[in-house]
Amino acid sequence: MAQEVEQEINREVIDYINNLATITPDFNINSIPGRYEIEKFAHISARIDQEALEIARWCRRGAGNVIIASAKVVSMLKSLNGYKPIETNANIKITANPAIVGTLDGRKVILDMFAKEDYITILYKGASRVDAPAFYAPYVPVSFTRVTHQESGQPAVILLSRYGIVSNPIS
């Protein structure tokens, strides 16, 4: 149950970040120019570089260094020369939670398994709180309460979580 609550919170945080992000109107993943798949994927990589540098120009703190993307886009990124899968000695399986799956030219790549459509979000995450795009503050991480269902009389569990997400007031 805690994992389900965590997945909902992760989904809300990713949706919040995607709503804060600037959308590039002339970029459609299904209409990328190129004759072959690898040409199209290289075009995506070049566009990611352009948008990351545009973030640096806009915020004057650094280039975009985190990528959140749908499963289809991450699959495309994996075929590029600059992609390196995350290295681990453990036997880790990709779950439904957003997970860091690798890096592309030094940028973290986060897989969004529940994306309803294909997308790429590029953001800058710096070393200090000033550089955070948003703040997540849990008031009550997760609390469990055992109750009896009022209609069936069966035992039940209530999960409660209180938290807040707000855009960075400093930036």
Summary of the structure (lengths in Angstrom):
residues: 171
radius of gyration: 19.2
end to end distance: 35.7
largest distance: 63.7
contacts: 421
relative contact order: 0.18
helix: 33%
strand: 30%
